[in-house]
Amino acid sequence: MSLTVLVPENDVVLPPADELPTPQWSPPLDAEGLWSVLERIKNWKPLDVEEVFDDLDTAIGNQTPSAALTDTLVDRLRGHLKQLSNIAVADEQDPPTAEMRRLVARGIPLREERAPAEYRQAVGLARRLAFVTSDLLEELIEARYMKGAE
């Protein structure tokens, strides 16, 4: 038989002495942090593997990219490499392979390099970005981090 205690509505019932008080909840981010997260979600663009393959073909395919296309191609390849690098290192439970880490590290200075004004140097940067992007994409597909384009 359990004992039931009737307590009037105005009385405060204190927790048992051996029970630890529950800490006050506080949000993990302030308003500015939440706005930052919201903006990043709004600007997020999912990785389009077909688009990556198209840009790789433009950069290292049979035809040299045109001068008009080179600057935007370099920017897109930087974006692809950044997204692939993030995919490679995102899961702490499934850490990247040594080759993935090497390719991610190799891509960092390429992503930060200023686009050269001279056409041939810009094509060279695009091709270096494309080779690292291609190798990292291949590693991610082999390790089943993502599926290849059908």
C-alpha positions in Angstrom: 0.0 0.0 0.0 1.4 3.4 -1.0 1.0 6.5 0.9 -0.6 9.5 -0.8 0.0 13.0 0.5 -2.5 15.7 -0.2 -0.9 19.1 -0.6 -2.9 22.3 -0.8 -2.3 24.2 -4.1 -0.4 27.1 -2.4 2.2 24.9 -0.6 5.6 24.3 -2.0 6.8 20.7 -1.9 10.6 20.6 -1.6 12.4 17.7 -3.4 14.0 15.1 -1.2 17.3 16.1 0.3 19.2 13.4 -1.6 18.0 14.5 -5.0 20.3 16.9 -7.0 18.6 20.0 -8.3 18.0 20.2 -12.1 20.2 22.8 -13.7 18.4 25.7 -15.4 18.2 25.2 -19.2 19.9 27.8 -21.4 19.8 27.8 -25.2 23.0 26.7 -27.0 23.1 29.8 -29.1 22.1 33.4 -28.7 20.0 35.3 -31.2 22.9 36.3 -33.3 24.1 32.7 -33.4 20.7 31.5 -34.5 20.5 34.1 -37.3 23.9 32.9 -38.5 22.7 29.3 -38.6 19.6 30.4 -40.4 21.6 32.3 -43.0 23.9 29.3 -43.6 20.8 27.0 -44.1 19.2 29.5 -46.5 22.5 29.7 -48.5 23.2 26.0 -48.4 23.5 24.3 -51.8 23.5 20.5 -51.9 26.3 18.8 -53.7 25.3 17.9 -57.3 27.6 15.1 -58.3 26.6 15.5 -62.0 27.6 19.2 -61.9 30.9 18.2 -60.3 31.6 15.7 -63.1 30.6 18.3 -65.7 33.1 20.9 -64.2 35.8 18.3 -64.0 35.3 17.5 -67.7 35.4 21.2 -68.6 38.7 21.6 -66.6 40.6 18.4 -67.5 38.7 17.1 -70.5 39.8 17.2 -74.2 39.1 20.9 -74.6 40.8 23.7 -72.8 38.2 25.9 -71.0 37.6 29.3 -72.6 39.0 32.4 -71.1 35.5 33.7 -70.4 34.6 30.6 -68.4 37.9 30.1 -66.5 37.2 32.4 -63.5 33.7 31.0 -62.8 35.1 27.4 -63.3 37.8 28.1 -60.7 35.1 29.4 -58.3 32.9 26.4 -58.8 35.7 23.9 -58.4 36.7 25.6 -55.2 33.1 25.1 -54.0 33.0 21.5 -55.0 36.4 20.8 -53.3 35.2 22.5 -50.1 32.0 20.5 -50.0 33.8 17.2 -50.7 36.4 18.1 -48.0 33.6 18.7 -45.5 31.9 15.4 -46.4 35.3 13.6 -45.9 35.8 14.9 -42.3 32.2 15.4 -41.1 31.6 12.1 -39.3 33.7 11.6 -36.2 32.4 8.0 -35.9 33.7 7.2 -39.4 37.0 9.1 -39.7 38.5 9.8 -43.1 41.2 7.6 -44.6 44.8 8.7 -44.7 44.4 9.4 -48.5 41.3 11.5 -47.8 43.1 13.5 -45.2 46.0 14.0 -47.6 43.8 15.2 -50.4 41.9 17.6 -48.0 45.2 19.0 -46.8 46.4 19.3 -50.4 43.2 21.2 -51.4 43.4 23.9 -48.7 46.1 26.0 -50.3 44.6 25.5 -53.7 41.2 26.8 -52.5 42.9 29.8 -50.9 45.1 30.7 -53.9 44.1 33.9 -55.7 42.9 33.4 -59.2 45.7 34.5 -61.6 44.8 37.2 -64.0 46.8 35.5 -66.8 44.7 33.0 -68.7 47.1 30.1 -68.8 47.9 30.4 -65.1 44.2 30.4 -64.4 43.7 27.3 -66.5 46.5 25.7 -64.5 44.9 26.5 -61.2 41.5 25.2 -62.5 43.2 21.9 -63.5 45.1 21.5 -60.2 41.8 22.1 -58.4 40.1 19.6 -60.7 42.7 16.8 -60.2 42.4 17.1 -56.4 38.6 17.3 -56.6 38.5 14.3 -58.8 40.8 12.2 -56.6 38.8 13.1 -53.5 35.5 12.4 -55.1 36.9 9.0 -56.2 38.1 8.2 -52.7 34.7 9.2 -51.2 32.8 7.0 -53.7 35.2 4.0 -53.0 34.8 4.4 -49.3 31.0 4.6 -49.7 30.7 8.0 -48.2 28.6 8.9 -51.2 27.2 7.4 -54.4 28.6 8.2 -57.8 26.5 9.6 -60.6 24.4 6.9 -62.3 
